[in-house]
């Protein structure tokens, strides 16, 4: 009863499907008072590996834990200071698997890159040598954004396997090698070379009864991940979660099946994009209620050119939108995001820049003689959108101004028009737009950032080929003027 209460009080359903609720209930039976999870109900001990799989399963099922302190405590209890590494529960010495899984769990729990992460990294670099070990090590290092600190010998070994024509090397081994290379940021020559053989083998795996063949499920999970990363297309006839849950499976089986179900739309060519709709003309809802704007038009054009089925995931708040791809909630996030040091997040990659913007202030025309620059706004209220570059820039340029943060720019504009704030700090593209919509507004204090501010897209790091396709399309479209044509109607004075 205690365990069940923990689950009921700790989870917030984001997509309350009956199968998700049933899976969450089943996982509660595997949860222990220590905070860890067991792989099977009759296992003697909870493990780092099972706890990592549990956290990922919750994410794949659309269930977010509201309090993970107990899981963090469990993980840190497995850190052996004398060995400067993680030791799996029930084992006496650290292993590559335990430390790789520890890094993955740290990423799921959003823990900082501290002494525990650095120690696990050092252990992996010193001890991983076989292909299976390297695969696990890079998986852990990549999710904590440490994959740039790996031996060159690892990359060579995995590249040799990925490109080998030796028939003795299985598609499963090739898939792990391809995934590893892509996680390190290494661009393989041509992803299409791998799609057909991996897809063919994948079809044979998913036709097997997974509840009776855990090896087939493990291989299907790995090859499915590779297909998602190379942006291949494949059909996945999967059993329902309810069917596998009725057999009281290992947590590992539930984890792999939930991952495959989560990837199903991606393997059918769907991309999901988070967009903030309170940010005209970059992203907003028009008079008919349709999501529109510069970034919406950009992604519709990209999807059409590359054969994707596009789904926008609307966000009413801008702050933190770039984190959503890292959490696996969407494939990409857009809304006039600029790449900044404080936004560098493990689990995302930044696209090629597609639009340059200056900073500026909107004021009431009636105040034009009073406010000529930001220096005139000492002690005045300046509206900013929380988490934006405008908030940071305004504070740095006039610390004496009173910043009033908003989640939604539409509310800020209403308050500006009502005289409740004295100015609104935004990119010049948005302020110019609003002077067209609201003739009583004027723009002052237009200035560039140093370095220049440019919009980019945050893409889930595991959607490697998707990110590369987007980069190629953005580069070509910016160079040949297609983006200028696409944006022209939003930029008219």
C-alpha positions in Angstrom: 0.0 0.0 0.0 2.9 2.4 0.8 4.5 1.8 -2.6 1.2 2.3 -4.4 0.6 5.5 -2.5 4.1 6.7 -3.5 3.2 6.3 -7.2 -0.2 7.8 -6.9 1.1 10.9 -5.1 4.3 11.3 -7.2 3.2 11.0 -10.8 1.4 13.6 -13.0 -0.2 12.0 -16.1 0.6 14.0 -19.2 -1.2 11.5 -21.4 -3.5 9.5 -19.2 -4.0 6.4 -21.5 -5.3 3.3 -19.7 -2.2 1.4 -20.8 0.0 4.0 -19.2 -1.9 3.9 -15.9 -1.6 0.1 -16.0 2.1 0.2 -16.6 2.6 2.8 -13.9 0.7 0.6 -11.5 2.8 -2.4 -12.5 6.1 -0.5 -12.0 4.9 0.5 -8.5 5.2 -3.2 -7.6 8.9 -3.0 -8.6 9.7 0.1 -6.6 11.5 -0.2 -3.3 11.7 2.0 -0.2 15.3 2.8 -1.1 14.1 4.6 -4.2 15.4 2.0 -6.6 13.5 -0.3 -8.9 13.9 -4.1 -9.4 13.8 -5.6 -12.9 11.6 -8.5 -11.7 9.4 -8.8 -8.7 11.4 -11.7 -7.3 14.8 -10.1 -7.8 16.6 -9.7 -4.5 17.7 -6.1 -5.0 16.8 -2.9 -6.9 19.5 -1.8 -9.4 20.8 1.3 -11.1 20.0 -0.3 -14.5 16.4 -1.1 -13.6 15.9 2.3 -12.0 17.2 4.0 -15.2 14.8 1.9 -17.3 11.9 2.8 -15.0 12.6 6.5 -15.3 12.8 6.3 -19.1 9.6 4.2 -19.2 7.7 6.9 -17.3 9.0 9.4 -19.9 8.1 7.3 -22.9 4.6 6.7 -21.5 4.1 10.5 -21.0 4.1 10.3 -17.2 6.3 12.9 -15.3 7.5 12.3 -11.8 6.9 15.3 -9.7 9.5 14.4 -7.1 12.6 12.3 -7.8 14.6 13.0 -4.7 14.3 9.4 -3.5 15.7 8.1 -6.8 18.6 10.5 -6.6 19.3 9.3 -3.1 19.3 5.7 -4.3 21.7 6.4 -7.1 24.2 8.3 -4.9 24.1 5.5 -2.4 25.7 3.3 -5.1 28.7 5.6 -5.5 31.8 4.1 -3.9 34.1 7.0 -2.9 37.1 4.7 -2.3 36.8 3.5 -6.0 35.6 6.9 -7.3 32.9 5.0 -9.4 29.4 3.6 -9.2 29.0 0.0 -8.0 25.8 -1.8 -9.0 23.7 -3.1 -6.1 24.8 -6.7 -5.2 28.2 -6.3 -6.9 31.6 -5.6 -5.2 33.4 -3.7 -7.9 32.5 -1.0 -10.4 31.7 -2.0 -14.0 31.3 -0.2 -17.3 27.6 -1.1 -17.3 27.0 0.3 -13.9 28.7 3.6 -14.6 27.1 4.0 -18.0 23.7 3.4 -16.5 24.5 5.8 -13.7 25.1 8.6 -16.2 21.9 7.8 -18.0 20.0 7.9 -14.8 21.6 11.2 -13.8 20.4 12.6 -17.1 16.9 11.3 -16.6 16.8 12.8 -13.1 18.3 16.1 -14.4 21.2 15.9 -12.0 24.2 18.3 -12.4 27.6 17.3 -14.0 29.4 17.1 -10.6 32.1 14.9 -9.1 29.9 11.8 -9.5 29.4 12.3 -13.3 33.1 13.2 -13.8 34.2 10.1 -11.8 31.9 7.9 -13.9 33.2 9.4 -17.1 36.8 8.8 -16.0 36.0 5.2 -15.1 34.4 4.6 -18.5 37.2 6.1 -20.5 39.8 4.1 -18.6 37.9 0.7 -18.7 35.7 0.4 -21.8 37.5 -1.5 -24.6 35.1 -4.1 -26.2 32.4 -3.0 -28.7 29.6 -3.8 -26.2 31.3 -1.8 -23.5 32.0 1.2 -25.8 28.4 1.2 -26.9 27.2 1.5 -23.3 29.9 3.9 -22.3 29.1 6.4 -25.1 25.4 6.1 -24.4 26.1 7.3 -20.9 28.5 10.0 -21.9 26.3 11.3 -24.6 23.3 11.9 -22.5 25.4 13.9 -20.0 27.0 15.8 -22.9 30.4 14.3 -22.2 30.8 12.4 -25.6 33.4 14.8 -26.8 35.8 13.4 -24.2 36.3 9.9 -25.6 39.3 8.0 -27.0 39.8 8.1 -30.8 40.2 4.3 -30.7 36.6 3.9 -29.7 35.4 5.8 -32.8 37.7 3.9 -35.1 36.6 0.6 -33.7 32.9 1.4 -34.0 33.3 3.0 -37.4 35.0 -0.2 -38.7 32.1 -2.2 -37.5 29.5 0.1 -39.0 31.1 0.1 -42.4 32.2 -3.5 -42.5 31.1 -5.8 -45.2 31.9 -8.9 -43.2 28.8 -11.1 -43.2 29.8 -12.4 -39.7 28.9 -9.0 -38.2 25.2 -8.9 -37.5 22.8 -6.1 -38.2 22.4 -5.8 -34.4 26.1 -5.2 -34.0 26.1 -2.7 -36.9 23.1 -0.9 -35.3 25.0 -0.4 -32.1 28.1 0.8 -33.9 26.0 3.3 -36.0 24.3 4.6 -32.9 27.6 5.0 -31.1 29.2 6.9 -34.0 26.2 9.2 -34.3 26.2 9.9 -30.5 29.7 11.1 -30.8 28.7 13.6 -33.4 30.6 11.7 -36.2 28.8 12.1 -39.5 28.7 8.8 -41.4 29.1 9.0 -45.2 25.6 8.1 -46.2 22.8 7.1 -43.8 20.7 5.6 -46.7 23.3 2.8 -46.9 22.1 1.5 -43.6 18.4 2.0 -43.9 17.4 -1.0 -46.1 19.4 -3.8 -44.4 18.4 -2.5 -40.9 14.8 -2.1 -41.9 14.7 -5.6 -43.4 16.1 -7.2 -40.2 13.8 -5.0 -38.1 10.8 -6.4 -39.9 11.8 -10.0 -39.0 12.3 -9.0 -35.3 9.0 -7.3 -34.8 7.1 -10.2 -36.3 8.2 -12.4 -33.3 6.2 -12.8 -30.1 8.2 -10.5 -27.8 6.8 -12.0 -24.6 8.4 -15.3 -25.5 11.6 -13.9 -27.1 13.3 -11.2 -25.0 16.4 -11.3 -27.2 14.3 -10.3 -30.2 12.8 -7.4 -28.3 16.2 -6.2 -27.2 17.5 -6.3 -30.8 14.3 -4.7 -32.1 14.7 -1.9 -29.5 18.3 -1.2 -30.6 17.7 -1.3 -34.3 14.6 0.8 -33.8 16.7 3.4 -32.1 19.2 3.3 -35.0 16.4 3.7 -37.6 15.1 6.7 -35.7 18.5 8.3 -35.6 19.1 7.8 -39.3 15.5 9.0 -40.0 14.5 5.8 -41.8 11.0 4.6 -42.4 9.7 1.3 -41.1 6.5 -0.3 -40.0 6.2 -1.6 -36.4 3.4 -4.1 -35.7 3.7 -4.1 -31.9 1.7 -5.9 -29.2 -0.3 -3.7 -26.9 1.2 -2.8 -23.5 -1.7 -4.5 -21.8 -0.8 -7.9 -23.5 2.8 -7.9 -22.3 1.8 -6.5 -18.8 -0.5 -9.5 -18.3 2.5 -11.7 -18.4 4.3 -9.8 -15.6 7.4 -9.1 -17.7 10.8 -7.9 -16.6 11.0 -4.1 -16.4 13.5 -4.2 -19.3 10.8 -5.6 -21.6 8.3 -3.0 -20.6 10.9 -0.3 -21.1 11.9 -1.5 -24.6 8.3 -2.0 -25.8 7.3 1.5 -24.5 10.3 3.0 -26.4 9.3 1.2 -29.6 5.7 2.4 -29.3 7.0 6.0 -28.7 9.1 5.8 -31.8 6.3 4.4 -34.0 5.2 7.8 -35.3 8.8 8.9 -36.0 9.3 5.7 -38.1 6.2 6.6 -40.1 7.7 10.1 -40.9 6.1 12.3 -38.3 7.9 15.1 -36.6 6.6 17.0 -33.6 7.6 20.6 -33.1 7.1 22.7 -29.9 6.1 26.3 -30.8 5.1 29.2 -28.6 2.0 30.9 -29.9 2.3 34.1 -27.9 5.1 35.4 -29.9 3.9 37.2 -33.1 5.0 37.3 -35.8 7.3 34.3 -35.1 4.5 32.1 -33.7 0.9 32.9 -33.0 -2.7 31.9 -33.7 -4.4 33.9 -36.5 -8.0 35.0 -36.6 -9.1 31.5 -37.7 -7.3 29.9 -34.8 -4.6 28.3 -36.9 -1.0 28.2 -35.7 0.9 30.5 -38.0 3.9 32.9 -38.1 7.5 32.8 -39.4 8.6 29.7 -37.6 5.3 27.9 -38.4 5.7 28.6 -42.1 9.3 27.6 -42.0 8.5 24.2 -40.6 5.6 23.6 -42.9 7.9 24.3 -45.9 10.6 22.1 -44.5 8.2 19.2 -43.8 6.7 19.5 -47.3 10.2 19.5 -48.9 11.3 16.5 -46.9 8.2 14.3 -46.8 7.4 14.7 -43.1 4.0 14.7 -41.4 4.2 17.7 -39.2 2.5 18.2 -35.8 2.8 21.3 -33.8 2.8 21.0 -30.0 1.6 24.4 -28.8 3.3 26.1 -25.8 1.9 29.2 -24.1 5.2 29.9 -22.3 8.5 30.6 -24.0 10.8 30.0 -21.1 12.4 26.5 -21.3 10.9 25.5 -24.6 14.3 24.5 -25.8 14.5 21.8 -23.1 11.5 19.8 -24.5 13.5 18.0 -27.2 16.0 16.9 -24.6 13.3 15.3 -22.5 12.0 13.4 -25.5 8.6 15.3 -25.5 9.1 16.7 -29.0 11.6 16.2 -31.9 12.3 19.9 -32.1 11.5 23.3 -30.6 11.2 26.7 -32.3 10.0 30.2 -31.4 12.8 32.6 -32.2 15.2 30.8 -29.9 18.8 32.1 -29.9 21.7 29.9 -28.9 23.2 31.0 -25.5 25.6 29.6 -23.1 23.0 29.2 -20.4 20.7 27.3 -22.8 23.3 24.6 -23.7 21.4 21.5 -22.6 22.5 17.8 -22.9 20.1 16.0 -25.3 19.7 18.8 -27.9 21.7 20.1 -30.8 21.3 23.6 -32.4 20.4 24.1 -36.0 21.9 26.3 -38.6 20.8 29.9 -37.9 18.0 31.1 -40.1 17.2 34.7 -39.1 19.0 37.6 -37.6 17.4 40.0 -35.1 18.2 43.2 -33.2 16.9 44.2 -29.8 14.5 47.1 -29.3 11.9 48.6 -27.0 8.2 49.3 -27.7 6.7 52.3 -26.0 3.5 54.4 -26.4 3.8 57.1 -29.0 2.5 59.5 -26.4 5.7 58.9 -24.4 8.1 59.4 -27.3 9.4 62.7 -26.0 9.9 61.3 -22.6 11.6 58.0 -23.5 14.2 58.2 -26.2 16.5 55.4 -25.1 16.7 52.8 -22.4 18.7 55.2 -20.3 15.5 57.3 -19.9 13.8 54.3 -18.2 15.5 54.4 -14.8 13.0 53.3 -12.2 10.4 52.6 -15.0 8.7 49.3 -15.6 9.9 47.3 -18.7 7.9 44.2 -19.7 10.0 41.2 -20.7 9.2 37.7 -21.7 10.6 35.4 -19.0 13.7 33.5 -20.2 14.3 35.5 -23.3 17.4 37.3 -24.5 15.4 40.5 -24.1 15.1 40.0 -20.4 18.9 39.4 -20.1 19.8 42.3 -22.4 17.5 44.8 -20.6 18.9 44.0 -17.2 22.5 44.3 -18.4 21.9 47.7 -20.2 19.8 49.3 -17.5 20.0 47.7 -14.0 18.0 50.6 -12.7 14.9 49.7 -14.7 12.2 47.5 -13.1 11.8 44.3 -15.1 8.3 42.8 -15.2 8.4 39.2 -16.5 5.5 37.8 -18.5 5.0 34.2 -19.8 3.0 35.5 -22.7 3.8 38.5 -24.8 0.2 39.2 -25.6 -0.5 40.0 -21.9 2.6 42.3 -21.9 1.3 44.2 -24.9 -2.1 44.7 -23.3 -0.4 46.1 -20.2 1.8 48.4 -22.3 -1.3 49.7 -24.1 -3.0 50.3 -20.8 0.0 52.1 -19.3 0.7 49.5 -16.7 4.3 49.2 -18.0 6.3 51.8 -19.7 8.1 49.7 -22.4 8.3 46.2 -23.8 11.7 44.7 -24.6 11.8 42.3 -27.5 13.4 41.5 -30.8 12.9 44.2 -33.4 10.9 41.8 -35.7 8.2 41.5 -33.1 8.1 45.2 -32.1 7.9 46.2 -35.8 5.0 43.8 -36.2 3.1 45.4 -33.3 3.5 48.9 -34.6 1.5 47.7 -37.6 -1.1 46.1 -35.5 -1.2 48.9 -32.8 -0.6 52.4 -34.4 -0.3 53.9 -30.9 3.0 52.2 -30.4 6.5 53.4 -31.4 10.0 51.7 -31.4 13.1 53.1 -29.7 16.5 51.8 -28.7 17.0 49.4 -31.6 20.5 47.9 -31.3 22.4 44.7 -32.3 23.7 42.1 -29.8 27.4 41.3 -29.6 27.8 38.7 -30.9 24.9 39.1 -33.3 21.7 37.3 -32.3 20.3 34.7 -34.7 17.3 32.4 -34.4 18.0 28.6 -34.3 16.0 25.5 -33.7 16.6 23.1 -30.8 16.6 19.5 -32.1 16.6 16.3 -30.1 20.2 15.1 -30.3 19.1 11.5 -31.1 17.3 12.8 -34.2 20.7 13.1 -35.8 19.7 12.7 -39.5 16.6 14.9 -39.0 18.9 17.7 -37.6 21.2 17.3 -40.5 18.4 17.5 -43.0 17.1 20.6 -41.3 20.5 22.2 -41.4 20.9 21.5 -45.1 17.5 22.9 -45.9 18.0 26.0 -43.8 21.4 26.7 -45.3 20.1 26.3 -48.9 16.9 28.2 -48.2 18.7 31.1 -46.6 21.3 31.2 -49.4 18.8 31.1 -52.3 16.4 33.6 -50.8 13.5 31.1 -50.2 13.4 32.1 -46.5 13.3 35.8 -47.4 10.2 35.1 -49.5 8.7 33.0 -46.8 9.1 35.7 -44.2 8.4 38.7 -46.4 4.7 39.1 -45.4 5.7 39.3 -41.7 8.5 41.9 -42.2 6.7 44.6 -44.1 7.0 48.1 -42.5 
